[in-house]
Amino acid sequence: MASNSASETAGNDSSGLKEAEKPHIQPLRLPTHEEIRGQDIWNNCAVRSVFSGIMGGGLGIFMGMLLGALDNPIMQDQMSGKQQFIYAAKQMGQRSWHSAKTFAVMGFVFSAAECVVEKV
């Protein structure tokens, strides 16, 4: 009798786990007016292009800082530590600005072209 009740509780536990493992199916819902308005704004080519340009500029700043830090001064042995730091900071700033402009233009042009081709 004790073994029978033990097997019943084990059977109940396994059936409870099977019910818990079933995924809950949710019905489809229609998008709200705010969601539709947001999608309409994002589907505007100008908004996409400007956003891509801004994100490209941010990527360019990061890449410029990364690559500018790797630039060694030519007269490194004649410069003091402070001069080397100032030189490295200026190089990082210049590279960041140039890379930001380049990546921003590339992102803007690519996104604008892609959006216009998609709309036509």
PDB file as gemmi writes it, atoms N, CA and C in Angstrom:
CRYST1    1.000    1.000    1.000  90.00  90.00  90.00 P 1                      
ATOM      1  N   MET A   1       0.815  -1.174   0.000  1.00  0.00           N  
ATOM      2  CA  MET A   1       0.000   0.000   0.000  1.00  0.00           C  
ATOM      3  C   MET A   1       0.865   1.245   0.000  1.00  0.00           C  
ATOM      4  N   ALA A   2       1.965   1.213   0.758  1.00  0.00           N  
ATOM      5  CA  ALA A   2       2.845   2.373   0.816  1.00  0.00           C  
ATOM      6  C   ALA A   2       3.521   2.588  -0.532  1.00  0.00           C  
ATOM      7  N   SER A   3       3.888   1.484  -1.213  1.00  0.00           N  
ATOM      8  CA  SER A   3       4.529   1.630  -2.520  1.00  0.00           C  
ATOM      9  C   SER A   3       3.538   2.139  -3.556  1.00  0.00           C  
ATOM     10  N   ASN A   4       2.271   1.746  -3.405  1.00  0.00           N  
ATOM     11  CA  ASN A   4       1.237   2.196  -4.326  1.00  0.00           C  
ATOM     12  C   ASN A   4       1.010   3.707  -4.202  1.00  0.00           C  
ATOM     13  N   SER A   5       0.982   4.231  -2.996  1.00  0.00           N  
ATOM     14  CA  SER A   5       0.769   5.668  -2.797  1.00  0.00           C  
ATOM     15  C   SER A   5       1.992   6.456  -3.256  1.00  0.00           C  
ATOM     16  N   ALA A   6       3.176   5.857  -3.120  1.00  0.00           N  
ATOM     17  CA  ALA A   6       4.393   6.525  -3.587  1.00  0.00           C  
ATOM     18  C   ALA A   6       4.394   6.640  -5.093  1.00  0.00           C  
ATOM     19  N   SER A   7       3.923   5.599  -5.798  1.00  0.00           N  
ATOM     20  CA  SER A   7       3.884   5.659  -7.255  1.00  0.00           C  
ATOM     21  C   SER A   7       2.812   6.638  -7.728  1.00  0.00           C  
ATOM     22  N   GLU A   8       1.717   6.766  -6.972  1.00  0.00           N  
ATOM     23  CA  GLU A   8       0.676   7.725  -7.341  1.00  0.00           C  
ATOM     24  C   GLU A   8       1.185   9.161  -7.236  1.00  0.00           C  
ATOM     25  N   THR A   9       1.933   9.462  -6.173  1.00  0.00           N  
ATOM     26  CA  THR A   9       2.448  10.820  -6.018  1.00  0.00           C  
ATOM     27  C   THR A   9       3.490  11.110  -7.085  1.00  0.00           C  
ATOM     28  N   ALA A  10       4.281  10.107  -7.463  1.00  0.00           N  
ATOM     29  CA  ALA A  10       5.264  10.304  -8.530  1.00  0.00           C  
ATOM     30  C   ALA A  10       4.543  10.541  -9.849  1.00  0.00           C  
ATOM     31  N   GLY A  11       3.435   9.827 -10.084  1.00  0.00           N  
ATOM     32  CA  GLY A  11       2.650  10.008 -11.302  1.00  0.00           C  
ATOM     33  C   GLY A  11       2.018  11.388 -11.339  1.00  0.00           C  
ATOM     34  N   ASN A  12       1.543  11.877 -10.206  1.00  0.00           N  
ATOM     35  CA  ASN A  12       0.938  13.205 -10.154  1.00  0.00           C  
ATOM     36  C   ASN A  12       1.980  14.291 -10.398  1.00  0.00           C  
ATOM     37  N   ASP A  13       3.186  14.095  -9.863  1.00  0.00           N  
ATOM     38  CA  ASP A  13       4.257  15.074 -10.064  1.00  0.00           C  
ATOM     39  C   ASP A  13       4.657  15.157 -11.529  1.00  0.00           C  
ATOM     40  N   SER A  14       4.755  14.025 -12.212  1.00  0.00           N  
ATOM     41  CA  SER A  14       5.157  14.050 -13.614  1.00  0.00           C  
ATOM     42  C   SER A  14       4.071  14.663 -14.487  1.00  0.00           C  
ATOM     43  N   SER A  15       2.808  14.411 -14.180  1.00  0.00           N  
ATOM     44  CA  SER A  15       1.741  15.025 -14.978  1.00  0.00           C  
ATOM     45  C   SER A  15       1.689  16.531 -14.720  1.00  0.00           C  
ATOM     46  N   GLY A  16       2.002  16.957 -13.502  1.00  0.00           N  
ATOM     47  CA  GLY A  16       2.047  18.389 -13.193  1.00  0.00           C  
ATOM     48  C   GLY A  16       3.180  19.066 -13.931  1.00  0.00           C  
ATOM     49  N   LEU A  17       4.315  18.381 -14.111  1.00  0.00           N  
ATOM     50  CA  LEU A  17       5.441  18.947 -14.856  1.00  0.00           C  
ATOM     51  C   LEU A  17       5.101  19.074 -16.327  1.00  0.00           C  
ATOM     52  N   LYS A  18       4.371  18.094 -16.870  1.00  0.00           N  
ATOM     53  CA  LYS A  18       3.998  18.154 -18.281  1.00  0.00           C  
ATOM     54  C   LYS A  18       3.080  19.340 -18.539  1.00  0.00           C  
ATOM     55  N   GLU A  19       2.172  19.601 -17.617  1.00  0.00           N  
ATOM     56  CA  GLU A  19       1.276  20.748 -17.775  1.00  0.00           C  
ATOM     57  C   GLU A  19       2.034  22.058 -17.651  1.00  0.00           C  
ATOM     58  N   ALA A  20       3.027  22.100 -16.781  1.00  0.00           N  
ATOM     59  CA  ALA A  20       3.803  23.329 -16.583  1.00  0.00           C  
ATOM     60  C   ALA A  20       4.712  23.603 -17.773  1.00  0.00           C  
ATOM     61  N   GLU A  21       5.138  22.566 -18.487  1.00  0.00           N  
ATOM     62  CA  GLU A  21       6.051  22.739 -19.612  1.00  0.00           C  
ATOM     63  C   GLU A  21       5.351  23.202 -20.876  1.00  0.00           C  
ATOM     64  N   LYS A  22       4.029  23.078 -20.957  1.00  0.00           N  
ATOM     65  CA  LYS A  22       3.304  23.471 -22.155  1.00  0.00           C  
ATOM     66  C   LYS A  22       3.371  24.989 -22.319  1.00  0.00           C  
ATOM     67  N   PRO A  23       3.711  25.463 -23.504  1.00  0.00           N  
ATOM     68  CA  PRO A  23       3.761  26.914 -23.700  1.00  0.00           C  
ATOM     69  C   PRO A  23       2.350  27.492 -23.761  1.00  0.00           C  
ATOM     70  N   HIS A  24       2.214  28.673 -23.221  1.00  0.00           N  
ATOM     71  CA  HIS A  24       0.927  29.348 -23.254  1.00  0.00           C  
ATOM     72  C   HIS A  24       0.785  30.046 -24.602  1.00  0.00           C  
ATOM     73  N   ILE A  25      -0.280  29.772 -25.297  1.00  0.00           N  
ATOM     74  CA  ILE A  25      -0.529  30.367 -26.606  1.00  0.00           C  
ATOM     75  C   ILE A  25      -1.352  31.626 -26.394  1.00  0.00           C  
ATOM     76  N   GLN A  26      -0.804  32.736 -26.866  1.00  0.00           N  
ATOM     77  CA  GLN A  26      -1.499  33.998 -26.713  1.00  0.00           C  
ATOM     78  C   GLN A  26      -2.142  34.375 -28.042  1.00  0.00           C  
ATOM     79  N   PRO A  27      -3.325  34.939 -28.007  1.00  0.00           N  
ATOM     80  CA  PRO A  27      -3.978  35.334 -29.257  1.00  0.00           C  
ATOM     81  C   PRO A  27      -3.265  36.533 -29.880  1.00  0.00           C  
ATOM     82  N   LEU A  28      -3.407  36.666 -31.196  1.00  0.00           N  
ATOM     83  CA  LEU A  28      -2.824  37.805 -31.888  1.00  0.00           C  
ATOM     84  C   LEU A  28      -3.567  39.066 -31.490  1.00  0.00           C  
ATOM     85  N   ARG A  29      -2.829  40.167 -31.405  1.00  0.00           N  
ATOM     86  CA  ARG A  29      -3.472  41.432 -31.087  1.00  0.00           C  
ATOM     87  C   ARG A  29      -3.128  42.438 -32.164  1.00  0.00           C  
ATOM     88  N   LEU A  30      -4.027  43.347 -32.397  1.00  0.00           N  
ATOM     89  CA  LEU A  30      -3.792  44.396 -33.382  1.00  0.00           C  
ATOM     90  C   LEU A  30      -2.904  45.473 -32.771  1.00  0.00           C  
ATOM     91  N   PRO A  31      -2.057  46.107 -33.586  1.00  0.00           N  
ATOM     92  CA  PRO A  31      -1.210  47.168 -33.038  1.00  0.00           C  
ATOM     93  C   PRO A  31      -2.053  48.383 -32.635  1.00  0.00           C  
ATOM     94  N   THR A  32      -1.572  49.073 -31.620  1.00  0.00           N  
ATOM     95  CA  THR A  32      -2.275  50.265 -31.152  1.00  0.00           C  
ATOM     96  C   THR A  32      -1.987  51.433 -32.091  1.00  0.00           C  
ATOM     97  N   HIS A  33      -2.716  52.533 -31.896  1.00  0.00           N  
ATOM     98  CA  HIS A  33      -2.509  53.711 -32.737  1.00  0.00           C  
ATOM     99  C   HIS A  33      -1.103  54.269 -32.566  1.00  0.00           C  
ATOM    100  N   GLU A  34      -0.566  54.208 -31.350  1.00  0.00           N  
ATOM    101  CA  GLU A  34       0.785  54.705 -31.103  1.00  0.00           C  
ATOM    102  C   GLU A  34       1.823  53.866 -31.838  1.00  0.00           C  
ATOM    103  N   GLU A  35       1.627  52.549 -31.837  1.00  0.00           N  
ATOM    104  CA  GLU A  35       2.556  51.667 -32.546  1.00  0.00           C  
ATOM    105  C   GLU A  35       2.507  51.904 -34.052  1.00  0.00           C  
ATOM    106  N   ILE A  36       1.312  52.109 -34.583  1.00  0.00           N  
ATOM    107  CA  ILE A  36       1.182  52.379 -36.023  1.00  0.00           C  
ATOM    108  C   ILE A  36       1.840  53.707 -36.375  1.00  0.00           C  
ATOM    109  N   ARG A  37       1.620  54.732 -35.531  1.00  0.00           N  
ATOM    110  CA  ARG A  37       2.240  56.033 -35.765  1.00  0.00           C  
ATOM    111  C   ARG A  37       3.771  55.937 -35.708  1.00  0.00           C  
ATOM    112  N   GLY A  38       4.287  55.165 -34.739  1.00  0.00           N  
ATOM    113  CA  GLY A  38       5.735  54.971 -34.635  1.00  0.00           C  
ATOM    114  C   GLY A  38       6.311  54.270 -35.858  1.00  0.00           C  
ATOM    115  N   GLN A  39       5.602  53.277 -36.379  1.00  0.00           N  
ATOM    116  CA  GLN A  39       6.060  52.587 -37.583  1.00  0.00           C  
ATOM    117  C   GLN A  39       6.032  53.511 -38.789  1.00  0.00           C  
ATOM    118  N   ASP A  40       5.002  54.364 -38.868  1.00  0.00           N  
ATOM    119  CA  ASP A  40       4.933  55.316 -39.979  1.00  0.00           C  
ATOM    120  C   ASP A  40       6.079  56.320 -39.929  1.00  0.00           C  
ATOM    121  N   ILE A  41       6.427  56.757 -38.722  1.00  0.00           N  
ATOM    122  CA  ILE A  41       7.548  57.694 -38.587  1.00  0.00           C  
ATOM    123  C   ILE A  41       8.850  57.013 -38.990  1.00  0.00           C  
ATOM    124  N   TRP A  42       9.049  55.788 -38.533  1.00  0.00           N  
ATOM    125  CA  TRP A  42      10.298  55.086 -38.843  1.00  0.00           C  
ATOM    126  C   TRP A  42      10.404  54.748 -40.326  1.00  0.00           C  
ATOM    127  N   ASN A  43       9.289  54.561 -41.014  1.00  0.00           N  
ATOM    128  CA  ASN A  43       9.310  54.237 -42.438  1.00  0.00           C  
ATOM    129  C   ASN A  43       9.595  55.453 -43.315  1.00  0.00           C  
ATOM    130  N   ASN A  44       9.726  56.628 -42.733  1.00  0.00           N  
ATOM    131  CA  ASN A  44      10.072  57.829 -43.478  1.00  0.00           C  
ATOM    132  C   ASN A  44      11.566  57.772 -43.827  1.00  0.00           C  
ATOM    133  N   CYS A  45      11.892  57.987 -45.106  1.00  0.00           N  
ATOM    134  CA  CYS A  45      13.290  57.873 -45.551  1.00  0.00           C  
ATOM    135  C   CYS A  45      14.200  58.893 -44.874  1.00  0.00           C  
ATOM    136  N   ALA A  46      13.694  60.105 -44.653  1.00  0.00           N  
ATOM    137  CA  ALA A  46      14.518  61.136 -44.025  1.00  0.00           C  
ATOM    138  C   ALA A  46      14.882  60.752 -42.599  1.00  0.00           C  
ATOM    139  N   VAL A  47      13.929  60.210 -41.852  1.00  0.00           N  
ATOM    140  CA  VAL A  47      14.185  59.818 -40.463  1.00  0.00           C  
ATOM    141  C   VAL A  47      15.208  58.684 -40.421  1.00  0.00           C  
ATOM    142  N   ARG A  48      15.030  57.702 -41.274  1.00  0.00           N  
ATOM    143  CA  ARG A  48      15.988  56.589 -41.316  1.00  0.00           C  
ATOM    144  C   ARG A  48      17.391  57.064 -41.672  1.00  0.00           C  
ATOM    145  N   SER A  49      17.482  57.937 -42.657  1.00  0.00           N  
ATOM    146  CA  SER A  49      18.788  58.398 -43.121  1.00  0.00           C  
ATOM    147  C   SER A  49      19.503  59.217 -42.053  1.00  0.00           C  
ATOM    148  N   VAL A  50      18.776  60.125 -41.412  1.00  0.00           N  
ATOM    149  CA  VAL A  50      19.389  60.947 -40.362  1.00  0.00           C  
ATOM    150  C   VAL A  50      19.829  60.069 -39.196  1.00  0.00           C  
ATOM    151  N   PHE A  51      18.988  59.129 -38.795  1.00  0.00           N  
ATOM    152  CA  PHE A  51      19.343  58.237 -37.693  1.00  0.00           C  
ATOM    153  C   PHE A  51      20.576  57.401 -38.040  1.00  0.00           C  
ATOM    154  N   SER A  52      20.648  56.915 -39.266  1.00  0.00           N  
ATOM    155  CA  SER A  52      21.815  56.127 -39.685  1.00  0.00           C  
ATOM    156  C   SER A  52      23.067  56.994 -39.714  1.00  0.00           C  
ATOM    157  N   GLY A  53      22.923  58.249 -40.120  1.00  0.00           N  
ATOM    158  CA  GLY A  53      24.067  59.159 -40.104  1.00  0.00           C  
ATOM    159  C   GLY A  53      24.568  59.406 -38.695  1.00  0.00           C  
ATOM    160  N   ILE A  54      23.653  59.594 -37.759  1.00  0.00           N  
ATOM    161  CA  ILE A  54      24.048  59.821 -36.362  1.00  0.00           C  
ATOM    162  C   ILE A  54      24.735  58.587 -35.790  1.00  0.00           C  
ATOM    163  N   MET A  55      24.178  57.421 -36.041  1.00  0.00           N  
ATOM    164  CA  MET A  55      24.793  56.187 -35.534  1.00  0.00           C  
ATOM    165  C   MET A  55      26.145  55.931 -36.195  1.00  0.00           C  
ATOM    166  N   GLY A  56      26.265  56.256 -37.484  1.00  0.00           N  
ATOM    167  CA  GLY A  56      27.548  56.125 -38.165  1.00  0.00           C  
ATOM    168  C   GLY A  56      28.589  57.066 -37.583  1.00  0.00           C  
ATOM    169  N   GLY A  57      28.165  58.284 -37.216  1.00  0.00           N  
ATOM    170  CA  GLY A  57      29.079  59.224 -36.574  1.00  0.00           C  
ATOM    171  C   GLY A  57      29.574  58.701 -35.238  1.00  0.00           C  
ATOM    172  N   GLY A  58      28.678  58.100 -34.469  1.00  0.00           N  
ATOM    173  CA  GLY A  58      29.088  57.512 -33.184  1.00  0.00           C  
ATOM    174  C   GLY A  58      30.078  56.377 -33.375  1.00  0.00           C  
ATOM    175  N   LEU A  59      29.838  55.551 -34.367  1.00  0.00           N  
ATOM    176  CA  LEU A  59      30.777  54.462 -34.663  1.00  0.00           C  
ATOM    177  C   LEU A  59      32.121  55.028 -35.112  1.00  0.00           C  
ATOM    178  N   GLY A  60      32.081  56.097 -35.909  1.00  0.00           N  
ATOM    179  CA  GLY A  60      33.316  56.725 -36.366  1.00  0.00           C  
ATOM    180  C   GLY A  60      34.129  57.302 -35.218  1.00  0.00           C  
ATOM    181  N   ILE A  61      33.461  57.910 -34.246  1.00  0.00           N  
ATOM    182  CA  ILE A  61      34.174  58.439 -33.072  1.00  0.00           C  
ATOM    183  C   ILE A  61      34.881  57.311 -32.339  1.00  0.00           C  
ATOM    184  N   PHE A  62      34.172  56.217 -32.135  1.00  0.00           N  
ATOM    185  CA  PHE A  62      34.767  55.065 -31.444  1.00  0.00           C  
ATOM    186  C   PHE A  62      35.957  54.511 -32.216  1.00  0.00           C  
ATOM    187  N   MET A  63      35.801  54.338 -33.527  1.00  0.00           N  
ATOM    188  CA  MET A  63      36.897  53.787 -34.336  1.00  0.00           C  
ATOM    189  C   MET A  63      38.083  54.741 -34.379  1.00  0.00           C  
ATOM    190  N   GLY A  64      37.800  56.044 -34.461  1.00  0.00           N  
ATOM    191  CA  GLY A  64      38.886  57.020 -34.466  1.00  0.00           C  
ATOM    192  C   GLY A  64      39.672  57.021 -33.164  1.00  0.00           C  
ATOM    193  N   MET A  65      38.967  56.882 -32.056  1.00  0.00           N  
ATOM    194  CA  MET A  65      39.672  56.822 -30.763  1.00  0.00           C  
ATOM    195  C   MET A  65      40.512  55.559 -30.673  1.00  0.00           C  
ATOM    196  N   LEU A  66      39.967  54.469 -31.157  1.00  0.00           N  
ATOM    197  CA  LEU A  66      40.690  53.200 -31.103  1.00  0.00           C  
ATOM    198  C   LEU A  66      41.946  53.250 -31.972  1.00  0.00           C  
ATOM    199  N   LEU A  67      41.790  53.713 -33.198  1.00  0.00           N  
ATOM    200  CA  LEU A  67      42.934  53.736 -34.108  1.00  0.00           C  
ATOM    201  C   LEU A  67      43.894  54.891 -33.806  1.00  0.00           C  
ATOM    202  N   GLY A  68      43.371  55.999 -33.264  1.00  0.00           N  
ATOM    203  CA  GLY A  68      44.247  57.117 -32.901  1.00  0.00           C  
ATOM    204  C   GLY A  68      45.165  56.779 -31.742  1.00  0.00           C  
ATOM    205  N   ALA A  69      44.732  55.897 -30.870  1.00  0.00           N  
ATOM    206  CA  ALA A  69      45.565  55.490 -29.737  1.00  0.00           C  
ATOM    207  C   ALA A  69      46.753  54.649 -30.188  1.00  0.00           C  
ATOM    208  N   LEU A  70      46.661  54.055 -31.356  1.00  0.00           N  
ATOM    209  CA  LEU A  70      47.743  53.206 -31.849  1.00  0.00           C  
ATOM    210  C   LEU A  70      48.827  53.985 -32.591  1.00  0.00           C  
ATOM    211  N   ASP A  71      48.594  55.274 -32.824  1.00  0.00           N  
ATOM    212  CA  ASP A  71      49.527  56.090 -33.588  1.00  0.00           C  
ATOM    213  C   ASP A  71      50.688  56.530 -32.699  1.00  0.00           C  
ATOM    214  N   ASN A  72      51.910  56.203 -33.081  1.00  0.00           N  
ATOM    215  CA  ASN A  72      53.101  56.582 -32.310  1.00  0.00           C  
ATOM    216  C   ASN A  72      53.732  57.832 -32.905  1.00  0.00           C  
ATOM    217  N   PRO A  73      54.189  58.754 -32.045  1.00  0.00           N  
ATOM    218  CA  PRO A  73      54.879  59.932 -32.573  1.00  0.00           C  
ATOM    219  C   PRO A  73      56.228  59.545 -33.192  1.00  0.00           C  
ATOM    220  N   ILE A  74      56.651  60.336 -34.176  1.00  0.00           N  
ATOM    221  CA  ILE A  74      57.907  60.045 -34.872  1.00  0.00           C  
ATOM    222  C   ILE A  74      59.102  60.265 -33.946  1.00  0.00           C  
ATOM    223  N   MET A  75      59.080  61.349 -33.208  1.00  0.00           N  
ATOM    224  CA  MET A  75      60.204  61.677 -32.310  1.00  0.00           C  
ATOM    225  C   MET A  75      59.859  61.281 -30.874  1.00  0.00           C  
ATOM    226  N   GLN A  76      59.503  60.051 -30.678  1.00  0.00           N  
ATOM    227  CA  GLN A  76      59.034  59.588 -29.381  1.00  0.00           C  
ATOM    228  C   GLN A  76      60.131  59.668 -28.314  1.00  0.00           C  
ATOM    229  N   ASP A  77      61.365  59.387 -28.674  1.00  0.00           N  
ATOM    230  CA  ASP A  77      62.447  59.390 -27.682  1.00  0.00           C  
ATOM    231  C   ASP A  77      62.844  60.801 -27.264  1.00  0.00           C  
ATOM    232  N   GLN A  78      62.510  61.825 -28.049  1.00  0.00           N  
ATOM    233  CA  GLN A  78      62.859  63.201 -27.709  1.00  0.00           C  
ATOM    234  C   GLN A  78      61.736  63.921 -26.969  1.00  0.00           C  
ATOM    235  N   MET A  79      60.570  63.308 -26.871  1.00  0.00           N  
ATOM    236  CA  MET A  79      59.421  63.949 -26.245  1.00  0.00           C  
ATOM    237  C   MET A  79      59.283  63.501 -24.793  1.00  0.00           C  
ATOM    238  N   SER A  80      58.819  64.437 -23.934  1.00  0.00           N  
ATOM    239  CA  SER A  80      58.551  64.069 -22.541  1.00  0.00           C  
ATOM    240  C   SER A  80      57.212  63.318 -22.488  1.00  0.00           C  
ATOM    241  N   GLY A  81      56.885  62.791 -21.338  1.00  0.00           N  
ATOM    242  CA  GLY A  81      55.637  62.052 -21.180  1.00  0.00           C  
ATOM    243  C   GLY A  81      54.422  62.934 -21.417  1.00  0.00           C  
ATOM    244  N   LYS A  82      54.494  64.177 -20.936  1.00  0.00           N  
ATOM    245  CA  LYS A  82      53.380  65.106 -21.123  1.00  0.00           C  
ATOM    246  C   LYS A  82      53.199  65.434 -22.599  1.00  0.00           C  
ATOM    247  N   GLN A  83      54.286  65.657 -23.310  1.00  0.00           N  
ATOM    248  CA  GLN A  83      54.211  65.957 -24.737  1.00  0.00           C  
ATOM    249  C   GLN A  83      53.659  64.770 -25.528  1.00  0.00           C  
ATOM    250  N   GLN A  84      54.058  63.571 -25.156  1.00  0.00           N  
ATOM    251  CA  GLN A  84      53.537  62.376 -25.822  1.00  0.00           C  
ATOM    252  C   GLN A  84      52.038  62.228 -25.584  1.00  0.00           C  
ATOM    253  N   PHE A  85      51.603  62.503 -24.352  1.00  0.00           N  
ATOM    254  CA  PHE A  85      50.176  62.412 -24.033  1.00  0.00           C  
ATOM    255  C   PHE A  85      49.371  63.439 -24.830  1.00  0.00           C  
ATOM    256  N   ILE A  86      49.875  64.664 -24.901  1.00  0.00           N  
ATOM    257  CA  ILE A  86      49.182  65.720 -25.651  1.00  0.00           C  
ATOM    258  C   ILE A  86      49.129  65.353 -27.128  1.00  0.00           C  
ATOM    259  N   TYR A  87      50.241  64.859 -27.664  1.00  0.00           N  
ATOM    260  CA  TYR A  87      50.276  64.462 -29.067  1.00  0.00           C  
ATOM    261  C   TYR A  87      49.276  63.343 -29.340  1.00  0.00           C  
ATOM    262  N   ALA A  88      49.233  62.340 -28.452  1.00  0.00           N  
ATOM    263  CA  ALA A  88      48.312  61.213 -28.632  1.00  0.00           C  
ATOM    264  C   ALA A  88      46.858  61.684 -28.537  1.00  0.00           C  
ATOM    265  N   ALA A  89      46.560  62.602 -27.613  1.00  0.00           N  
ATOM    266  CA  ALA A  89      45.195  63.102 -27.470  1.00  0.00           C  
ATOM    267  C   ALA A  89      44.768  63.881 -28.716  1.00  0.00           C  
ATOM    268  N   LYS A  90      45.682  64.698 -29.262  1.00  0.00           N  
ATOM    269  CA  LYS A  90      45.360  65.447 -30.483  1.00  0.00           C  
ATOM    270  C   LYS A  90      45.128  64.498 -31.654  1.00  0.00           C  
ATOM    271  N   GLN A  91      45.963  63.489 -31.773  1.00  0.00           N  
ATOM    272  CA  GLN A  91      45.806  62.520 -32.859  1.00  0.00           C  
ATOM    273  C   GLN A  91      44.475  61.770 -32.729  1.00  0.00           C  
ATOM    274  N   MET A  92      44.134  61.375 -31.506  1.00  0.00           N  
ATOM    275  CA  MET A  92      42.877  60.676 -31.289  1.00  0.00           C  
ATOM    276  C   MET A  92      41.692  61.575 -31.652  1.00  0.00           C  
ATOM    277  N   GLY A  93      41.769  62.844 -31.274  1.00  0.00           N  
ATOM    278  CA  GLY A  93      40.699  63.781 -31.591  1.00  0.00           C  
ATOM    279  C   GLY A  93      40.542  63.990 -33.089  1.00  0.00           C  
ATOM    280  N   GLN A  94      41.672  64.177 -33.775  1.00  0.00           N  
ATOM    281  CA  GLN A  94      41.610  64.381 -35.227  1.00  0.00           C  
ATOM    282  C   GLN A  94      41.080  63.142 -35.945  1.00  0.00           C  
ATOM    283  N   ARG A  95      41.590  61.989 -35.561  1.00  0.00           N  
ATOM    284  CA  ARG A  95      41.127  60.752 -36.198  1.00  0.00           C  
ATOM    285  C   ARG A  95      39.659  60.501 -35.905  1.00  0.00           C  
ATOM    286  N   SER A  96      39.239  60.784 -34.675  1.00  0.00           N  
ATOM    287  CA  SER A  96      37.839  60.579 -34.313  1.00  0.00           C  
ATOM    288  C   SER A  96      36.938  61.473 -35.143  1.00  0.00           C  
ATOM    289  N   TRP A  97      37.317  62.755 -35.299  1.00  0.00           N  
ATOM    290  CA  TRP A  97      36.497  63.682 -36.058  1.00  0.00           C  
ATOM    291  C   TRP A  97      36.413  63.271 -37.526  1.00  0.00           C  
ATOM    292  N   HIS A  98      37.536  62.902 -38.118  1.00  0.00           N  
ATOM    293  CA  HIS A  98      37.538  62.498 -39.528  1.00  0.00           C  
ATOM    294  C   HIS A  98      36.770  61.190 -39.731  1.00  0.00           C  
ATOM    295  N   SER A  99      36.959  60.243 -38.834  1.00  0.00           N  
ATOM    296  CA  SER A  99      36.232  58.973 -38.951  1.00  0.00           C  
ATOM    297  C   SER A  99      34.736  59.174 -38.728  1.00  0.00           C  
ATOM    298  N   ALA A 100      34.377  60.053 -37.788  1.00  0.00           N  
ATOM    299  CA  ALA A 100      32.958  60.314 -37.532  1.00  0.00           C  
ATOM    300  C   ALA A 100      32.293  60.913 -38.766  1.00  0.00           C  
ATOM    301  N   LYS A 101      32.954  61.867 -39.399  1.00  0.00           N  
ATOM    302  CA  LYS A 101      32.384  62.465 -40.613  1.00  0.00           C  
ATOM    303  C   LYS A 101      32.233  61.415 -41.714  1.00  0.00           C  
ATOM    304  N   THR A 102      33.249  60.606 -41.899  1.00  0.00           N  
ATOM    305  CA  THR A 102      33.222  59.597 -42.958  1.00  0.00           C  
ATOM    306  C   THR A 102      32.120  58.570 -42.727  1.00  0.00           C  
ATOM    307  N   PHE A 103      32.068  58.024 -41.514  1.00  0.00           N  
ATOM    308  CA  PHE A 103      31.057  57.014 -41.213  1.00  0.00           C  
ATOM    309  C   PHE A 103      29.653  57.605 -41.252  1.00  0.00           C  
ATOM    310  N   ALA A 104      29.492  58.857 -40.828  1.00  0.00           N  
ATOM    311  CA  ALA A 104      28.170  59.491 -40.862  1.00  0.00           C  
ATOM    312  C   ALA A 104      27.693  59.651 -42.300  1.00  0.00           C  
ATOM    313  N   VAL A 105      28.579  60.090 -43.177  1.00  0.00           N  
ATOM    314  CA  VAL A 105      28.193  60.257 -44.577  1.00  0.00           C  
ATOM    315  C   VAL A 105      27.888  58.903 -45.203  1.00  0.00           C  
ATOM    316  N   MET A 106      28.715  57.913 -44.921  1.00  0.00           N  
ATOM    317  CA  MET A 106      28.478  56.578 -45.470  1.00  0.00           C  
ATOM    318  C   MET A 106      27.136  56.017 -44.993  1.00  0.00           C  
ATOM    319  N   GLY A 107      26.836  56.150 -43.700  1.00  0.00           N  
ATOM    320  CA  GLY A 107      25.573  55.666 -43.171  1.00  0.00           C  
ATOM    321  C   GLY A 107      24.387  56.397 -43.761  1.00  0.00           C  
ATOM    322  N   PHE A 108      24.509  57.725 -43.884  1.00  0.00           N  
ATOM    323  CA  PHE A 108      23.422  58.530 -44.441  1.00  0.00           C  
ATOM    324  C   PHE A 108      23.146  58.158 -45.890  1.00  0.00           C  
ATOM    325  N   VAL A 109      24.198  58.100 -46.695  1.00  0.00           N  
ATOM    326  CA  VAL A 109      24.026  57.820 -48.129  1.00  0.00           C  
ATOM    327  C   VAL A 109      23.505  56.399 -48.343  1.00  0.00           C  
ATOM    328  N   PHE A 110      24.078  55.439 -47.648  1.00  0.00           N  
ATOM    329  CA  PHE A 110      23.640  54.051 -47.819  1.00  0.00           C  
ATOM    330  C   PHE A 110      22.179  53.899 -47.408  1.00  0.00           C  
ATOM    331  N   SER A 111      21.808  54.461 -46.273  1.00  0.00           N  
ATOM    332  CA  SER A 111      20.436  54.322 -45.784  1.00  0.00           C  
ATOM    333  C   SER A 111      19.449  55.033 -46.696  1.00  0.00           C  
ATOM    334  N   ALA A 112      19.821  56.212 -47.190  1.00  0.00           N  
ATOM    335  CA  ALA A 112      18.934  56.945 -48.097  1.00  0.00           C  
ATOM    336  C   ALA A 112      18.741  56.169 -49.395  1.00  0.00           C  
ATOM    337  N   ALA A 113      19.831  55.658 -49.960  1.00  0.00           N  
ATOM    338  CA  ALA A 113      19.730  54.894 -51.202  1.00  0.00           C  
ATOM    339  C   ALA A 113      18.905  53.638 -51.015  1.00  0.00           C  
ATOM    340  N   GLU A 114      19.132  52.943 -49.924  1.00  0.00           N  
ATOM    341  CA  GLU A 114      18.403  51.700 -49.640  1.00  0.00           C  
ATOM    342  C   GLU A 114      16.916  51.984 -49.447  1.00  0.00           C  
ATOM    343  N   CYS A 115      16.600  53.068 -48.784  1.00  0.00           N  
ATOM    344  CA  CYS A 115      15.207  53.405 -48.514  1.00  0.00           C  
ATOM    345  C   CYS A 115      14.488  53.817 -49.809  1.00  0.00           C  
ATOM    346  N   VAL A 116      15.159  54.594 -50.638  1.00  0.00           N  
ATOM    347  CA  VAL A 116      14.544  55.026 -51.894  1.00  0.00           C  
ATOM    348  C   VAL A 116      14.316  53.823 -52.810  1.00  0.00           C  
ATOM    349  N   VAL A 117      15.284  52.915 -52.887  1.00  0.00           N  
ATOM    350  CA  VAL A 117      15.123  51.714 -53.707  1.00  0.00           C  
ATOM    351  C   VAL A 117      13.990  50.847 -53.154  1.00  0.00           C  
ATOM    352  N   GLU A 118      13.879  50.762 -51.851  1.00  0.00           N  
ATOM    353  CA  GLU A 118      12.833  49.971 -51.222  1.00  0.00           C  
ATOM    354  C   GLU A 118      11.444  50.552 -51.512  1.00  0.00           C  
ATOM    355  N   LYS A 119      11.327  51.878 -51.542  1.00  0.00           N  
ATOM    356  CA  LYS A 119      10.029  52.523 -51.767  1.00  0.00           C  
ATOM    357  C   LYS A 119       9.596  52.456 -53.229  1.00  0.00           C  
ATOM    358  N   VAL A 120      10.555  52.428 -54.144  1.00  0.00           N  
ATOM    359  CA  VAL A 120      10.215  52.442 -55.582  1.00  0.00           C  
ATOM    360  C   VAL A 120       9.885  51.083 -56.064  1.00  0.00           C  
TER     361      VAL A 120                                                      
END                                                                             
